[in-house]
Amino acid sequence: MESVEAIKTLALSAHALQAYRDKFPAYMDADDFTIEAEEFEERDYLPGLS
């Protein structure tokens, strides 16, 4: 079977999302974290392109 790439979009109701968050506040248990990334120059990242 061949893999297929796809992008799907959908619309969320802001009211329904807030109601769910109020009912199930799991986000309040989140830990603080930081994602650090190295800076790079495009020409270094894509060999063969100038």
PyMOL commands that place a pseudoatom at each C-alpha (Angstrom):
pseudoatom trace, name=CA, resn=MET, resi=1, chain=A, elem=C, hetatm=0, pos=[0.000, 0.000, 0.000]
pseudoatom trace, name=CA, resn=GLU, resi=2, chain=A, elem=C, hetatm=0, pos=[1.316, 3.408, -0.953]
pseudoatom trace, name=CA, resn=SER, resi=3, chain=A, elem=C, hetatm=0, pos=[1.233, 6.152, 1.681]
pseudoatom trace, name=CA, resn=VAL, resi=4, chain=A, elem=C, hetatm=0, pos=[-0.722, 9.285, 0.889]
pseudoatom trace, name=CA, resn=GLU, resi=5, chain=A, elem=C, hetatm=0, pos=[-0.108, 12.737, 2.326]
pseudoatom trace, name=CA, resn=ALA, resi=6, chain=A, elem=C, hetatm=0, pos=[-3.148, 14.857, 3.078]
pseudoatom trace, name=CA, resn=ILE, resi=7, chain=A, elem=C, hetatm=0, pos=[-4.137, 18.065, 4.802]
pseudoatom trace, name=CA, resn=LYS, resi=8, chain=A, elem=C, hetatm=0, pos=[-7.565, 18.302, 6.380]
pseudoatom trace, name=CA, resn=THR, resi=9, chain=A, elem=C, hetatm=0, pos=[-9.161, 21.389, 7.851]
pseudoatom trace, name=CA, resn=LEU, resi=10, chain=A, elem=C, hetatm=0, pos=[-12.204, 21.823, 10.030]
pseudoatom trace, name=CA, resn=ALA, resi=11, chain=A, elem=C, hetatm=0, pos=[-14.060, 24.527, 11.870]
pseudoatom trace, name=CA, resn=LEU, resi=12, chain=A, elem=C, hetatm=0, pos=[-14.492, 24.498, 15.635]
pseudoatom trace, name=CA, resn=SER, resi=13, chain=A, elem=C, hetatm=0, pos=[-17.212, 26.268, 17.538]
pseudoatom trace, name=CA, resn=ALA, resi=14, chain=A, elem=C, hetatm=0, pos=[-15.508, 28.633, 19.999]
pseudoatom trace, name=CA, resn=HIS, resi=15, chain=A, elem=C, hetatm=0, pos=[-18.505, 28.325, 22.343]
pseudoatom trace, name=CA, resn=ALA, resi=16, chain=A, elem=C, hetatm=0, pos=[-18.484, 24.510, 22.293]
pseudoatom trace, name=CA, resn=LEU, resi=17, chain=A, elem=C, hetatm=0, pos=[-14.706, 24.415, 22.786]
pseudoatom trace, name=CA, resn=GLN, resi=18, chain=A, elem=C, hetatm=0, pos=[-14.894, 26.741, 25.792]
pseudoatom trace, name=CA, resn=ALA, resi=19, chain=A, elem=C, hetatm=0, pos=[-17.756, 24.699, 27.266]
pseudoatom trace, name=CA, resn=TYR, resi=20, chain=A, elem=C, hetatm=0, pos=[-15.647, 21.532, 26.936]
pseudoatom trace, name=CA, resn=ARG, resi=21, chain=A, elem=C, hetatm=0, pos=[-12.635, 23.220, 28.544]
pseudoatom trace, name=CA, resn=ASP, resi=22, chain=A, elem=C, hetatm=0, pos=[-14.812, 24.433, 31.420]
pseudoatom trace, name=CA, resn=LYS, resi=23, chain=A, elem=C, hetatm=0, pos=[-16.178, 20.906, 31.922]
pseudoatom trace, name=CA, resn=PHE, resi=24, chain=A, elem=C, hetatm=0, pos=[-12.791, 19.163, 31.573]
pseudoatom trace, name=CA, resn=PRO, resi=25, chain=A, elem=C, hetatm=0, pos=[-9.984, 21.606, 32.516]
pseudoatom trace, name=CA, resn=ALA, resi=26, chain=A, elem=C, hetatm=0, pos=[-7.059, 19.252, 31.762]
pseudoatom trace, name=CA, resn=TYR, resi=27, chain=A, elem=C, hetatm=0, pos=[-5.041, 22.176, 30.370]
pseudoatom trace, name=CA, resn=MET, resi=28, chain=A, elem=C, hetatm=0, pos=[-4.670, 23.478, 33.933]
pseudoatom trace, name=CA, resn=ASP, resi=29, chain=A, elem=C, hetatm=0, pos=[-2.427, 20.467, 34.715]
pseudoatom trace, name=CA, resn=ALA, resi=30, chain=A, elem=C, hetatm=0, pos=[0.098, 21.340, 32.004]
pseudoatom trace, name=CA, resn=ASP, resi=31, chain=A, elem=C, hetatm=0, pos=[3.764, 21.727, 32.872]
pseudoatom trace, name=CA, resn=ASP, resi=32, chain=A, elem=C, hetatm=0, pos=[5.778, 24.720, 31.717]
pseudoatom trace, name=CA, resn=PHE, resi=33, chain=A, elem=C, hetatm=0, pos=[8.264, 23.905, 28.967]
pseudoatom trace, name=CA, resn=THR, resi=34, chain=A, elem=C, hetatm=0, pos=[10.311, 25.606, 26.308]
pseudoatom trace, name=CA, resn=ILE, resi=35, chain=A, elem=C, hetatm=0, pos=[11.213, 24.260, 22.910]
pseudoatom trace, name=CA, resn=GLU, resi=36, chain=A, elem=C, hetatm=0, pos=[14.583, 25.560, 21.841]
pseudoatom trace, name=CA, resn=ALA, resi=37, chain=A, elem=C, hetatm=0, pos=[15.602, 25.358, 18.214]
pseudoatom trace, name=CA, resn=GLU, resi=38, chain=A, elem=C, hetatm=0, pos=[18.835, 26.112, 16.462]
pseudoatom trace, name=CA, resn=GLU, resi=39, chain=A, elem=C, hetatm=0, pos=[18.818, 28.928, 13.968]
pseudoatom trace, name=CA, resn=PHE, resi=40, chain=A, elem=C, hetatm=0, pos=[19.963, 27.988, 10.517]
pseudoatom trace, name=CA, resn=GLU, resi=41, chain=A, elem=C, hetatm=0, pos=[20.457, 29.660, 7.212]
pseudoatom trace, name=CA, resn=GLU, resi=42, chain=A, elem=C, hetatm=0, pos=[18.323, 28.331, 4.380]
pseudoatom trace, name=CA, resn=ARG, resi=43, chain=A, elem=C, hetatm=0, pos=[21.326, 27.888, 2.114]
pseudoatom trace, name=CA, resn=ASP, resi=44, chain=A, elem=C, hetatm=0, pos=[22.949, 25.613, 4.732]
pseudoatom trace, name=CA, resn=TYR, resi=45, chain=A, elem=C, hetatm=0, pos=[19.784, 23.560, 5.167]
pseudoatom trace, name=CA, resn=LEU, resi=46, chain=A, elem=C, hetatm=0, pos=[18.979, 22.979, 1.507]
pseudoatom trace, name=CA, resn=PRO, resi=47, chain=A, elem=C, hetatm=0, pos=[22.149, 21.731, -0.202]
pseudoatom trace, name=CA, resn=GLY, resi=48, chain=A, elem=C, hetatm=0, pos=[22.227, 22.292, -3.935]
pseudoatom trace, name=CA, resn=LEU, resi=49, chain=A, elem=C, hetatm=0, pos=[20.104, 25.440, -3.812]
pseudoatom trace, name=CA, resn=SER, resi=50, chain=A, elem=C, hetatm=0, pos=[21.733, 28.822, -3.995]
for i in range(1, 50): cmd.bond("trace and resi %d" % i, "trace and resi %d" % (i + 1))
show_as sticks, trace
zoom trace
